[in-house]
Amino acid sequence: MAPPVVHSLRAQIREHIVSGIISGRWKPGERIVERRIAVELEVSQAPVREALRELEALRLIESTPNKGVRVRSLAVADLEEIYPVRAGLEQIAAELAAPRLGEDVSVLEPEVAALQLADRAGDAEAQVRHTVAFHRELVRASGNSVLLHTWESLGIEVWTALSIRWLGTRQQSYAEEHEAVVEAFRRKDPRVGELVKEHVLSCAPRAG
């Protein structure tokens, strides 16, 4: 039973660090001290080290010999590289999911309803959470576990939240755009994959 417990602990530590970065506790360029996190959370340094390695793989932090681990400074270019990859994955997912979602879009509708509330309240945190949940359900509906795993590995939620906080890429209405995607599935639009791709790319920040 030990491996699941270790994995769960590492995931909790990773979430703690991510939340700290998103909230601004650790700012771009600021050092994250492994030992301090271990003391704060009352855990050994080993799972903290593993969590930091996972975040480095997401390019959220960077480690330098003799300088330790620091939060990466997010640039528009970082997101510009992610969005075409994400758009391609979601285009494939939409095309695979089209037969299923064409008959029943109920897995997407609660997220659109939540986005309507978040838009009205101007709740940026909820907008990020439900936007990511919407796209996760879309990808999951493809029925392709490899596709879902690859999409998850991009760290969509983290990068979306940070792009809003650090780059100001917030949109006025999230619900309206996602309702349009749902409607494309409802009417069994043969271009739904391309429409989803265009939707994702339209959310990407632009240099300058």
C-alpha positions, 0 to 999 in steps of 0.5 A: 500500500506504500506506493499509492500513499507516496504518490498521493503525498507527492500530488498534494505537495505539488498542488500546494506549490502550484497554488502558491505560485498561482496565488503569488506567494512565489513570484517569477524568479523567486527561489523555492526552498525544498527544506522549508516546504518539507518543514512547513508541511511536516514531511520528508524532503524526498516527496517534495523533491519529486513534486519539484521534479514534476513541476520542472517537467512542466517548465513551471520551475527551473533548477540551476546548479548552486542556485537551487530551484526558482519559479520560471519567468513566464513569457508569451513565447512559453504559451505560444508554444503550448497552444498549437500543441493543445489545439491539435490534441483537442481537434483530434479529441473533438473529432473522436468525441463527435459521435458521442457528444452529438447524441448527448452533450450533458457532460459539457453543459454543467461547465457552461452553466458554471461559466455563466455564473463565473462571468457574471461574478467576474470570478477569474478563479472559477473561470479558469477552473470551469474552462479547464474542466470543460476542455478536460471533459471534451478530451475525455469524451474522445475515449482515448486514454493516451490522448487524455494523458498527453493533454493532462501532461501539458499542465493546462490549468496551471498555465491558463491560470498563470497566463491570466495572472501574469500576462493579463490574457483574461477574456470578457465572456467564457460561457458564450464561447464554450456554448458555441462549441457545445452547439456545434456538437449538438448540430453534428457540425462536420467541422467541429474538430476545426472549430475546436482548434480555432477556439483554442488558438483564439485564446492564446496570448499574442506577442506585442 
